[in-house]
Amino acid sequence: MRPFQAILKNILDLSVALLLIICLWPLLLILSLLILVIDGAPVLFKQARPGLNEKIFHVFKFRTMHVLKNDTRSNNQSVTRLGQFMRKTSLDELPQLFNVIKGDLSLVGPRPLLVEYLPLYNERQKKRHSVKPGITGWAQVNGRNAISWEQKFEYDVWYVENWSFLLDLKIIFLTFLKIVKPAGINASDNVTMEKFKGSK
């Protein structure tokens, strides 16, 4: 991505993220209060993820899991009822708008995955970290959890190699359609898919 393209993308990210935060602050407040009242503190979940050039940052989401000690249940079993609704509607992702303001995330880009996956990527798959990760991406609007890890990474690399302003707008539009009619994106990646163990 050329410097002027990166500037254009940053302007889009900041302007849209600020607009969404201003428009959605009542919803953000209501969801925060619901989590606090129904499930208790903490309201937010944060986790280390690799960003641009594999630099580690903390991604924010609304908490959707029970806070339990010595929990031996599966992730699906420990998701709260409110959390199930937020995951299905992707509302748990809204706090990531603040990651966009901070500069850790873009609105569109390869999804930031677990830090433990970093040594497992092959050379082509590593290209997904040559741009900022995103709240949504080309893989998310083309199957997300319904496709293999290898196919996801191919979509990610294709996005990196074919980025354009219009492509970002297309992905944002398709993401809204997916939220209205969920298909393959109704839960977090680490819940409905096995962990990535490297490509053969």
RARA-V323382 format. One record per residue. N is the residue number from 0. RES is the residue in three letters. PSI is psi as a letter, one per 20 degrees, with the letter a starting at -180 (* if undefined). OMEGA is omega in degrees with one decimal (* if undefined). Layout:
BEGIN
n:res:psi:omega
N:RES:PSI:OMEGA
N:RES:PSI:OMEGA
END
This chain:
BEGIN
n:res:psi:omega
0:MET:p:-178.2
1:ARG:q:-176.7
2:PRO:g:-177.9
3:PHE:h:176.5
4:GLN:h:178.2
5:ALA:h:178.0
6:ILE:g:178.9
7:LEU:g:179.3
8:LYS:g:178.7
9:ASN:h:177.9
10:ILE:g:177.2
11:LEU:g:-178.9
12:ASP:g:-175.3
13:LEU:g:-177.2
14:SER:g:-179.0
15:VAL:g:179.8
16:ALA:g:178.1
17:LEU:g:179.0
18:LEU:g:-179.6
19:LEU:g:178.6
20:ILE:g:179.2
21:ILE:g:-177.2
22:CYS:h:-172.1
23:LEU:j:-176.0
24:TRP:h:176.3
25:PRO:h:178.4
26:LEU:g:176.9
27:LEU:g:179.5
28:LEU:g:-179.1
29:ILE:g:179.6
30:LEU:h:178.2
31:SER:g:179.7
32:LEU:h:178.9
33:LEU:g:178.2
34:ILE:g:-178.2
35:LEU:g:-176.7
36:VAL:g:-175.1
37:ILE:g:-172.7
38:ASP:i:-180.0
39:GLY:r:180.0
40:ALA:q:-1.6
41:PRO:q:179.2
42:VAL:h:-176.9
43:LEU:q:172.5
44:PHE:p:176.5
45:LYS:q:-177.8
46:GLN:q:178.8
47:ALA:p:177.7
48:ARG:q:175.8
49:PRO:p:179.3
50:GLY:b:-180.0
51:LEU:p:-179.1
52:ASN:k:175.9
53:GLU:j:175.3
54:LYS:p:-175.1
55:ILE:p:174.4
56:PHE:r:178.8
57:HIS:p:178.6
58:VAL:q:-178.2
59:PHE:p:172.9
60:LYS:r:168.7
61:PHE:p:-179.6
62:ARG:p:-179.9
63:THR:i:-176.9
64:MET:q:171.3
65:HIS:q:173.5
66:VAL:o:-175.9
67:LEU:q:175.9
68:LYS:q:178.6
69:ASN:l:-178.0
70:ASP:p:-179.3
71:THR:j:-179.6
72:ARG:r:177.6
73:SER:r:179.6
74:ASN:g:-178.9
75:ASN:h:-177.8
76:GLN:h:-176.0
77:SER:j:174.4
78:VAL:p:179.7
79:THR:r:177.4
80:ARG:g:176.7
81:LEU:h:178.7
82:GLY:h:177.8
83:GLN:g:178.6
84:PHE:g:-178.0
85:MET:h:178.2
86:ARG:g:-179.4
87:LYS:h:-179.1
88:THR:j:-178.5
89:SER:j:178.5
90:LEU:h:179.2
91:ASP:i:-178.5
92:GLU:i:-172.4
93:LEU:h:179.2
94:PRO:i:178.6
95:GLN:i:172.8
96:LEU:h:177.6
97:PHE:h:172.4
98:ASN:h:177.5
99:VAL:g:178.0
100:ILE:h:179.3
101:LYS:h:-178.9
102:GLY:j:179.1
103:ASP:h:-175.8
104:LEU:q:167.7
105:SER:r:172.8
106:LEU:h:-177.3
107:VAL:p:178.8
108:GLY:r:175.4
109:PRO:p:-178.9
110:ARG:p:177.0
111:PRO:p:-176.9
112:LEU:a:-175.4
113:LEU:q:179.5
114:VAL:h:-177.0
115:GLU:i:179.3
116:TYR:i:-172.1
117:LEU:g:-178.9
118:PRO:i:-176.2
119:LEU:i:-177.8
120:TYR:q:170.0
121:ASN:r:-173.4
122:GLU:h:179.6
123:ARG:g:-178.9
124:GLN:h:179.5
125:LYS:i:-179.3
126:LYS:i:179.1
127:ARG:i:180.0
128:HIS:j:178.8
129:SER:i:171.6
130:VAL:r:176.5
131:LYS:q:172.5
132:PRO:r:-175.3
133:GLY:r:173.5
134:ILE:h:174.7
135:THR:r:-177.5
136:GLY:a:-177.7
137:TRP:h:177.5
138:ALA:h:-177.6
139:GLN:h:-179.9
140:VAL:j:178.2
141:ASN:k:173.6
142:GLY:h:-177.9
143:ARG:d:-175.0
144:ASN:i:-179.1
145:ALA:i:-179.3
146:ILE:r:-177.9
147:SER:r:176.0
148:TRP:g:-177.6
149:GLU:g:178.7
150:GLN:h:175.9
151:LYS:g:-176.6
152:PHE:h:175.4
153:GLU:g:175.8
154:TYR:g:179.8
155:ASP:g:-178.8
156:VAL:h:176.6
157:TRP:g:178.5
158:TYR:g:180.0
159:VAL:g:-175.6
160:GLU:i:-174.7
161:ASN:k:-175.6
162:TRP:q:170.2
163:SER:r:177.9
164:PHE:g:-179.1
165:LEU:h:177.4
166:LEU:g:176.8
167:ASP:g:179.2
168:LEU:h:178.3
169:LYS:g:-179.0
170:ILE:g:177.5
171:ILE:g:179.0
172:PHE:g:-179.7
173:LEU:h:178.0
174:THR:g:177.2
175:PHE:h:177.1
176:LEU:h:179.6
177:LYS:h:179.0
178:ILE:g:178.8
179:VAL:h:179.3
180:LYS:n:-175.4
181:PRO:q:175.7
182:ALA:o:178.6
183:GLY:j:-178.9
184:ILE:k:-173.2
185:ASN:j:177.5
186:ALA:r:-178.9
187:SER:q:-175.3
188:ASP:h:-175.0
189:ASN:j:178.3
190:VAL:g:-173.6
191:THR:i:177.9
192:MET:q:172.4
193:GLU:q:178.9
194:LYS:q:177.2
195:PHE:p:-177.6
196:LYS:j:-179.3
197:GLY:q:179.2
198:SER:q:-179.5
199:LYS:*:*
END
